[in-house]
Amino acid sequence: MRGRGLEGAVGVDRLRVYSVDDESIQVTWRGSDDGRLLIGAGPAQVEVTCAPSADLRRHARRTWPLDRHAWGPGAAVLEGLEPDTEYEVWVETAGGARGTVACAKTLARPRGALLYRLATLNDIHIGERRFGLARNFEDRHPLPPPGDPYPLRCARAAIQEAVAWGANHLVVKGDLTRDSEPAELHAVGRLLRAAGIPADVVLGNHDVRNGVAAADYLAGYGIDARPVVRHRDLPGLRLILAHTPGPGDRWGQVLPGQADQIARLARAAAGPCMLVVHHPPATGPVTLHYPPGIYHAQSQGLLRRLAAANPATIVVSGHTHRNRVGWSHGIPCVETSSTKDYPGQWTGYRVFEGGVVQTARRVQAPAAIAWTEATSRAVGGQWGRWTPGALADRSWSLVWPVPPPS
């Protein structure tokens, strides 16, 4: 994807391609001079009504506008596109000004029929009240309905958008809560029960604090979050869910017995597998990011077993709040961004007979994106640069490898 430098000409600030897949492109922007935009690419176009400008509020300090524009951040999806095709993305304002702002190429489509769609969330942190390195960013949004704190507002909107996209199943990859408080866990249970589609959950390090048995609370809402290795077979894919929080507050772990169980389930699968964990496995010998994931030796032992058991396996995780893809022993290890802070994302997977396509989508609801865009200013503005990752980390198409003969 390459920009054309015409954003100023059409009065839209930082309009960029956020993600692509084999049939759609999502574009996002920070602000606009016009309340209505017409955005298009190829045969697709969509008219957007912009939301009020986002505000930034630091604890005990005044609120100030996030940008200089009258209208705030937003996102739009251009659908009905052809796979493996390059498109020019254009924007037209209500005043009639039009400019080409980017080029984007859709992904190749794996062979065979589409079998299933599932969506994932992670690091929703229900119960959080402030955000940032010193927890100094506070929530103040000008949009109704009032009362819902930003973690719940963003998670609910993400689920609604994922269901509208066609998700048949929801997977939440840990850090459902801020501090494992009973009230937070009840709020998570109500949220997932209202999703309208089945949900699977693994716990994160935030969900095992204070000696609270989070799985017992969630079981009351029909949600299985037991801290054990378990699996669910979906059309074209076996989900394997594993509990990775370690004894500390940051590092994850996969003990030898867990790795053996995971490998046995992967080997026994009728086809490809997706291993769902909260902490990402280490794909290199040195951890160069914070927070850290699963210890290197344990990660390599797990990935080595998975590669031998079923090479058609991907590992998906959260925890780092960043989009990133790493490879080890031929296994892709996929980290995805948080739902409740910049960029504010849910992630979809379309499972085909011959492979899988990842679709990363920023949550588009105005009351959600106004908040998540503001959090891009955290850590001196570095949060907005670090967390999205590269386009190739957010958008990819994978062809399943041919399994070895049994």
C-alpha positions in Angstrom: 0.0 0.0 0.0 1.4 3.4 -0.9 -0.1 6.9 -0.1 -0.4 9.6 -2.8 0.0 12.6 -0.5 -3.4 14.1 -1.4 -5.0 14.0 2.0 -4.9 17.7 2.5 -6.4 18.3 -0.9 -9.6 16.6 0.1 -9.6 17.8 3.7 -9.1 14.4 5.3 -6.3 14.0 7.8 -4.3 10.8 7.9 -6.6 8.7 5.7 -4.9 5.4 5.2 -5.5 1.8 4.3 -5.8 -0.1 7.6 -6.4 -3.6 6.3 -7.1 -5.6 3.2 -8.4 -9.1 2.5 -9.4 -11.0 -0.6 -12.6 -9.1 -1.0 -12.4 -5.8 0.9 -10.4 -2.8 2.1 -10.8 -0.9 5.3 -9.7 2.7 5.4 -9.4 4.9 8.5 -8.8 8.6 9.2 -8.1 10.9 12.1 -10.2 13.9 11.2 -12.1 15.6 8.4 -13.2 19.1 7.4 -16.5 17.8 6.0 -19.2 15.9 7.8 -19.9 13.6 4.9 -17.4 11.7 2.8 -17.8 9.5 -0.2 -15.0 6.8 -0.4 -14.5 4.3 -3.1 -12.2 1.8 -4.8 -13.0 0.0 -8.0 -16.7 -0.9 -8.1 -17.1 -0.3 -4.3 -18.1 3.0 -2.7 -19.6 4.0 0.6 -21.0 7.3 1.9 -19.9 8.1 5.5 -21.4 10.5 8.0 -18.5 11.6 10.2 -18.6 11.8 14.0 -17.7 14.8 16.1 -14.0 15.4 16.7 -12.3 13.2 19.3 -11.1 14.8 22.6 -8.1 14.0 24.6 -8.3 14.3 28.4 -5.5 13.6 30.8 -6.2 13.1 34.5 -6.7 16.3 36.4 -6.0 18.4 33.2 -8.1 20.2 30.7 -9.7 18.5 27.7 -8.4 19.5 24.3 -9.3 18.5 20.7 -7.2 15.7 19.3 -6.9 17.4 15.9 -7.7 20.6 14.1 -10.6 19.3 12.1 -14.3 19.9 12.7 -15.1 16.2 12.4 -13.4 13.4 14.0 -12.0 9.9 13.3 -13.7 7.2 11.4 -13.4 4.1 9.3 -15.1 2.6 6.3 -15.1 -0.8 4.6 -15.1 -1.1 0.8 -16.6 -4.5 -0.1 -17.2 -6.6 -3.2 -13.7 -6.4 -4.5 -11.8 -9.0 -6.5 -8.9 -11.0 -4.9 -5.3 -10.3 -5.8 -6.1 -7.0 -7.5 -4.7 -3.5 -7.0 -7.1 -0.7 -6.5 -6.8 3.1 -6.2 -8.7 4.4 -3.1 -10.3 7.8 -3.6 -12.2 10.2 -1.3 -14.8 12.9 -2.3 -16.0 15.5 0.2 -19.4 17.1 0.4 -17.9 20.1 -1.5 -17.1 18.0 -4.5 -13.3 17.8 -4.0 -12.0 14.4 -4.9 -8.5 12.9 -4.6 -6.8 9.6 -4.8 -5.3 8.9 -1.4 -3.8 5.4 -1.6 -3.3 2.3 -3.6 -4.0 -1.2 -2.1 -3.8 -4.7 -3.4 -6.3 -7.3 -2.2 -5.0 -10.6 -1.0 -5.0 -13.8 -2.9 -7.9 -16.2 -2.0 -7.0 -19.7 -0.9 -8.4 -22.5 -3.0 -11.6 -24.3 -2.3 -14.9 -23.4 -0.7 -15.3 -21.0 2.3 -16.0 -23.2 5.3 -16.3 -21.0 8.3 -15.9 -17.5 9.8 -14.7 -16.8 13.3 -13.8 -13.6 15.1 -11.3 -12.9 17.9 -11.0 -10.3 20.6 -8.3 -9.9 23.2 -7.2 -7.6 26.0 -10.7 -6.1 26.5 -9.9 -5.2 30.1 -13.4 -4.8 31.4 -13.2 -2.6 34.6 -10.4 -0.4 33.4 -11.0 3.3 34.0 -7.9 5.0 32.7 -5.3 4.2 30.1 -1.6 5.0 29.5 1.8 4.3 30.9 0.8 6.2 34.0 -2.9 5.5 33.5 -3.3 9.2 32.8 -5.8 9.1 29.9 -9.4 9.4 30.9 -12.5 8.7 29.0 -14.7 11.6 27.9 -16.7 11.0 24.8 -19.4 13.4 23.4 -21.5 10.6 21.9 -24.5 8.7 23.3 -25.3 6.5 25.0 -23.6 7.8 28.2 -22.6 5.5 31.0 -20.7 2.7 29.3 -17.0 2.9 30.2 -14.7 2.6 27.2 -13.7 -1.1 27.6 -17.3 -2.2 27.5 -18.3 0.3 24.8 -15.5 -0.9 22.5 -16.0 -4.6 23.2 -19.7 -4.5 22.6 -19.2 -2.6 19.3 -16.5 -5.0 18.2 -18.8 -8.0 18.8 -21.7 -6.4 16.9 -19.4 -5.5 14.0 -17.9 -9.0 13.9 -21.4 -10.6 13.9 -22.5 -8.3 11.1 -19.4 -9.4 9.1 -20.7 -12.9 9.4 -18.7 -14.4 12.3 -20.2 -17.8 13.4 -18.0 -18.1 16.5 -16.2 -15.7 18.9 -12.9 -16.4 20.6 -11.6 -14.1 23.4 -7.9 -14.5 24.0 -7.4 -13.4 27.6 -7.3 -10.3 29.8 -11.0 -10.1 29.8 -10.8 -8.0 33.0 -8.7 -5.4 34.7 -8.3 -7.1 38.1 -10.3 -10.3 38.2 -13.0 -8.6 40.3 -16.3 -10.4 40.5 -18.2 -7.4 39.1 -15.8 -7.3 36.1 -16.3 -11.0 35.5 -20.1 -10.7 35.7 -19.9 -7.9 33.2 -17.8 -10.1 30.8 -20.4 -12.9 31.2 -23.3 -10.6 30.3 -21.3 -9.2 27.4 -20.5 -12.6 25.9 -23.9 -14.1 26.6 -25.5 -11.3 24.6 -23.2 -11.8 21.6 -25.7 -14.2 19.9 -23.0 -16.6 18.8 -21.0 -19.2 20.7 -17.9 -18.0 22.5 -14.7 -19.7 23.6 -12.4 -18.0 26.2 -8.9 -18.4 27.5 -7.8 -16.4 30.6 -4.9 -13.9 30.7 -2.7 -12.7 33.5 -5.2 -10.0 34.4 -7.9 -12.7 34.9 -6.0 -14.7 37.6 -5.3 -12.0 40.1 -6.4 -11.9 43.8 -7.1 -15.6 44.0 -10.4 -15.2 42.2 -11.7 -18.3 40.3 -12.6 -16.5 37.1 -13.8 -19.7 35.4 -16.4 -20.3 38.0 -18.0 -16.9 37.5 -18.0 -17.3 33.7 -19.4 -20.8 33.9 -22.6 -19.2 35.4 -23.1 -17.6 32.0 -22.5 -20.8 30.0 -18.8 -19.8 29.1 -16.1 -22.4 29.5 -12.9 -20.7 30.7 -11.3 -23.6 32.6 -7.5 -23.3 32.9 -6.9 -26.5 31.1 -6.1 -27.6 27.5 -9.3 -28.2 25.6 -10.5 -28.2 22.0 -13.5 -27.5 19.8 -13.9 -28.8 16.2 -15.3 -26.3 13.8 -15.9 -26.7 10.0 -12.4 -26.8 8.5 -10.5 -26.1 11.7 -9.8 -27.5 15.2 -9.5 -24.9 17.9 -7.1 -25.8 20.7 -7.4 -23.6 23.8 -4.6 -23.5 26.4 -4.0 -21.6 29.6 -0.7 -19.7 29.7 -0.6 -17.3 32.7 2.4 -18.1 34.8 3.1 -17.4 38.5 4.2 -13.8 37.8 2.1 -11.0 36.4 3.7 -10.8 32.9 5.5 -13.9 31.7 3.5 -16.7 30.3 4.3 -20.4 30.4 3.5 -23.7 28.7 4.5 -26.6 30.9 5.7 -29.9 29.4 2.5 -31.7 30.2 0.5 -28.9 28.5 2.7 -29.0 25.4 2.2 -32.8 25.1 -1.6 -32.4 25.4 -1.6 -29.7 22.7 0.5 -31.8 20.4 -1.7 -34.8 20.8 -4.8 -32.8 20.0 -3.1 -31.3 16.9 -2.0 -34.7 15.7 -5.5 -36.1 16.1 -7.2 -33.3 14.2 -8.9 -34.2 10.9 -7.4 -31.0 9.4 -5.7 -27.7 10.3 -5.5 -26.3 13.8 -5.6 -23.0 15.5 -3.9 -22.9 18.9 -5.4 -20.1 21.1 -3.3 -18.7 23.9 -3.1 -15.3 25.7 0.7 -15.0 25.8 2.6 -15.2 22.5 5.3 -17.8 22.1 8.8 -16.5 21.7 9.9 -17.0 18.0 13.4 -15.6 18.6 16.1 -16.2 21.2 15.8 -12.6 22.6 12.6 -10.9 23.7 12.8 -7.3 22.3 9.3 -6.1 23.3 7.3 -5.6 26.4 5.3 -7.2 27.9 7.0 -10.6 27.4 5.2 -13.7 26.4 6.0 -17.4 27.0 9.6 -18.3 28.0 11.8 -19.0 25.0 12.7 -22.6 25.9 9.1 -23.5 26.5 8.0 -21.7 23.3 10.5 -23.6 21.2 9.5 -26.9 22.7 5.9 -26.3 22.0 6.4 -25.1 18.4 8.7 -28.0 17.7 6.0 -30.4 18.9 3.3 -28.7 16.9 5.3 -28.7 13.7 5.9 -32.4 14.0 2.3 -33.1 15.0 0.4 -31.0 12.5 2.3 -28.5 10.3 -1.1 -27.0 9.2 -1.3 -25.1 12.5 -1.3 -21.4 13.5 -0.9 -19.9 17.0 -3.0 -16.8 17.8 -2.5 -14.7 20.9 -2.9 -11.2 22.5 -1.1 -9.7 25.5 1.2 -7.3 23.7 -1.6 -5.1 22.3 0.2 -5.2 19.0 -0.2 -6.7 15.5 2.7 -8.9 14.7 3.4 -12.2 12.9 6.5 -14.3 13.7 7.5 -17.7 12.4 9.3 -20.6 14.1 9.6 -24.3 13.0 7.3 -23.4 10.1 4.5 -22.3 12.5 3.1 -18.8 12.2 2.6 -17.1 15.6 0.1 -14.2 15.3 -0.4 -11.4 17.9 -3.3 -9.0 17.5 -4.1 -5.6 19.0 -6.4 -4.8 21.8 -10.0 -3.9 21.4 -10.1 -1.1 23.9 -7.1 1.1 23.0 -5.4 2.2 19.7 -6.0 0.9 17.1 -9.1 -0.7 18.7 -9.5 -3.9 16.7 -11.3 -7.2 16.3 -9.8 -9.8 14.0 -11.7 -12.1 11.7 -10.6 -15.4 10.1 -12.2 -16.9 7.0 -11.4 -20.6 6.8 -11.2 -22.1 3.3 -10.5 -25.6 2.2 -7.0 -24.6 1.2 -6.1 -21.9 3.7 -7.1 -19.0 5.9 -7.4 -15.3 5.5 -7.0 -12.9 8.4 -9.1 -9.7 8.4 -8.1 -7.0 10.9 -10.8 -4.4 11.5 -10.7 -1.3 13.5 -13.9 -0.9 15.5 -15.9 1.7 13.5 -18.6 2.7 16.0 -18.2 6.5 16.6 -18.3 6.3 20.3 -15.5 3.6 20.2 -13.2 5.0 17.6 -13.3 8.5 19.1 -11.7 7.0 22.3 -9.3 4.6 20.6 -8.0 7.3 18.3 -7.3 9.5 21.3 -5.2 6.8 23.0 -2.8 6.9 20.0 -1.2 9.8 21.9 -0.2 7.5 24.8 3.5 7.0 25.6 4.4 10.3 24.0 2.6 9.4 20.8 4.6 6.1 20.3 1.6 4.0 21.1 -0.1 5.0 17.8 3.1 4.1 15.9 3.9 0.8 17.6 0.6 -1.0 18.1 -0.8 -1.3 14.6 2.3 -3.2 13.3 2.8 -3.4 9.5 0.0 -4.0 7.0 1.4 -7.5 6.4 1.0 -8.2 10.2 -2.7 -7.2 10.0 -3.6 -8.6 6.7 -2.5 -12.0 5.3 -3.6 -15.0 3.4 -2.1 -18.4 4.3 -2.1 -21.6 2.3 -2.3 -24.7 4.5 0.8 -26.9 4.1 0.3 -30.5 3.0 0.5 -32.7 6.1 3.0 -35.5 6.1 1.7 -39.0 5.4 0.5 -40.7 8.6 
